[in-house]
């Protein structure tokens, strides 16, 4: 597994995370010299996930960048926070609340989509219950790549829990299957609109 070092000023929080980390340290992460002493510049990456005080995460990211950390993943509260985090050294930004809201909204608006993972701004990986018009047809007959510009990565058979990775063209889609497909968001949306 990976080595994980957890840092927080709250002793109770550190005690609760201690069993899941390689090392759990009670420390103020806005103390630049204390951060430097930890040797974080030798780690594969650092995740900055602070509370609601924007200045705290900005200061930590700035200090991490100054001490030589090359991969900094930071949680942003809003778009302006994201812009500033990028300027002070964050290499990747996550918006947990926004991302989860989008995922839930997408699930509610398209009940045949069981799971949804945005891979980039334009591409999605989704797990879809097959629309009626797909049932009892082979992948060759469906010709999804030509018709919808999507690729079936795998098919999971729910009754047996078997997974067919890169299924063959003669695979016949059943009602008990889940289709794991990759494609542009707009193309996936066309399939999600089918009943």
C-alpha positions in Angstrom: 0.0 0.0 0.0 0.8 3.7 0.1 2.4 5.5 3.0 0.0 8.2 4.2 1.0 11.0 6.6 -2.0 12.8 8.2 -1.6 16.3 9.7 -4.2 18.3 11.7 -4.2 20.7 14.6 -7.1 18.7 16.2 -5.7 15.9 18.4 -9.0 14.0 18.4 -9.2 14.0 14.6 -5.6 12.8 14.5 -6.4 10.0 16.9 -9.4 8.9 14.8 -7.3 8.8 11.6 -4.2 7.2 13.1 -5.2 3.6 12.4 -5.6 4.4 8.7 -2.3 6.3 8.2 1.4 5.5 8.3 1.9 8.5 10.6 -0.6 10.9 12.2 0.8 14.2 13.4 -0.7 17.0 15.5 0.7 20.1 13.9 -0.2 23.4 12.4 0.2 22.9 8.6 0.5 26.7 8.2 3.9 26.5 9.9 6.3 26.5 6.9 9.3 25.3 8.8 7.4 22.4 10.4 6.2 21.4 6.9 9.8 21.6 5.6 11.0 19.4 8.5 8.6 16.6 7.5 10.3 16.1 4.1 7.1 16.4 2.2 9.1 17.3 -1.0 10.1 13.6 -1.1 6.5 12.4 -1.2 4.6 11.5 -4.4 2.0 14.1 -3.6 0.2 16.1 -0.9 -3.5 16.5 -0.4 -4.7 19.7 1.1 -8.2 19.4 2.5 -8.9 22.1 5.1 -12.2 23.4 6.5 -14.0 26.5 5.3 -11.2 29.1 5.9 -9.9 29.7 2.4 -6.7 31.5 3.6 -5.6 28.3 5.4 -5.5 26.1 2.3 -3.9 28.9 0.2 -1.1 29.4 2.7 -0.5 25.6 3.0 -0.4 25.2 -0.8 2.0 28.2 -1.2 4.3 26.8 1.4 4.2 23.3 -0.1 5.1 24.7 -3.5 7.9 26.8 -2.0 9.5 23.7 -0.2 9.4 21.8 -3.5 6.3 19.6 -3.4 5.5 18.9 -7.1 2.1 17.3 -6.8 -0.5 19.2 -4.7 -4.1 18.2 -4.8 -6.3 20.8 -3.1 -10.0 21.0 -2.2 -11.7 24.2 -3.5 -14.8 25.7 -2.0 -15.7 27.7 -5.2 -14.4 28.8 -8.5 -12.5 31.8 -7.2 -10.8 29.6 -4.5 -9.8 27.2 -7.3 -8.2 30.0 -9.4 -6.1 31.2 -6.4 -5.1 27.7 -5.4 -3.7 27.1 -8.9 -1.7 30.3 -8.7 -0.1 29.3 -5.4 0.9 25.9 -6.6 -2.0 23.4 -6.5 -1.6 21.1 -9.5 -5.0 19.5 -9.2 -8.2 20.8 -7.8 -11.3 18.9 -6.5 -14.7 20.3 -5.7 -16.3 17.5 -3.6 -19.6 19.2 -3.0 -20.1 20.3 -6.6 -18.9 17.0 -8.0 -21.2 15.0 -5.8 -24.1 17.3 -6.5 -23.5 16.8 -10.3 -23.3 13.0 -9.8 -26.5 12.8 -7.8 -28.3 15.2 -10.2 -27.2 13.1 -13.1 -28.4 9.9 -11.4 -31.8 11.4 -10.6 -32.4 12.7 -14.1 -31.4 9.5 -15.8 -32.6 6.5 -13.8 -31.1 3.9 -16.2 -27.6 5.3 -15.3 -26.5 3.4 -12.2 -23.1 5.1 -11.8 -21.3 7.9 -13.5 -17.6 8.9 -13.4 -16.6 12.1 -15.3 -13.1 11.3 -16.7 -12.5 14.7 -18.1 -14.5 17.8 -19.1 -15.9 15.9 -22.1 -15.6 12.2 -21.4 -17.6 10.0 -19.1 -17.5 6.4 -17.9 -21.0 5.2 -17.0 -22.7 2.1 -15.8 -26.0 1.8 -17.6 -28.9 -0.6 -17.5 -29.5 -1.5 -21.1 -32.4 0.3 -22.8 -35.2 -2.0 -24.1 -34.1 -1.7 -27.7 -30.7 -3.2 -26.8 -32.1 -6.4 -25.3 -31.5 -9.7 -27.0 -29.2 -8.1 -29.6 -25.5 -8.7 -30.0 -23.0 -6.0 -29.7 -22.3 -6.4 -33.4 -26.0 -5.8 -34.2 -26.2 -2.8 -31.9 -23.0 -1.3 -33.5 -22.8 1.3 -30.7 -19.5 2.7 -31.8 -20.8 3.6 -35.2 -24.3 4.7 -34.1 -23.5 6.5 -30.8 -19.7 6.9 -30.8 -19.4 5.0 -27.4 -17.3 2.0 -26.5 -18.5 -0.9 -24.3 -15.6 -1.5 -21.9 -17.3 -4.3 -19.9 -20.6 -6.0 -19.2 -21.5 -7.2 -15.8 -24.1 -10.0 -15.5 -26.1 -9.2 -12.3 -27.4 -12.7 -11.6 -24.0 -14.4 -11.7 -21.9 -11.3 -10.9 -19.6 -12.3 -13.8 -17.9 -9.5 -15.7 -17.0 -9.7 -19.4 -14.1 -7.3 -20.0 -13.9 -6.1 -23.6 -16.9 -8.3 -24.6 -16.9 -10.0 -28.0 -19.0 -8.7 -30.8 -21.3 -11.8 -30.5 -22.2 -11.0 -26.9 -26.0 -10.8 -26.6 -27.3 -8.1 -24.2 -29.7 -9.3 -21.6 -32.0 -7.6 -19.1 -29.8 -8.7 -16.3 -26.7 -7.0 -17.7 -25.1 -3.7 -16.8 -23.1 -2.0 -19.6 -20.0 -0.1 -18.7 -19.4 2.4 -21.4 -17.0 5.1 -22.3 -17.7 8.1 -24.5 -18.1 11.8 -24.9 -20.7 13.2 -22.5 -23.0 14.3 -25.4 -22.9 10.8 -26.9 -23.5 9.0 -23.6 -26.5 11.4 -23.1 -28.1 10.0 -26.3 -28.0 6.5 -24.9 -29.3 7.7 -21.5 -32.3 9.2 -23.3 -33.4 5.8 -24.6 -35.9 3.9 -22.5 
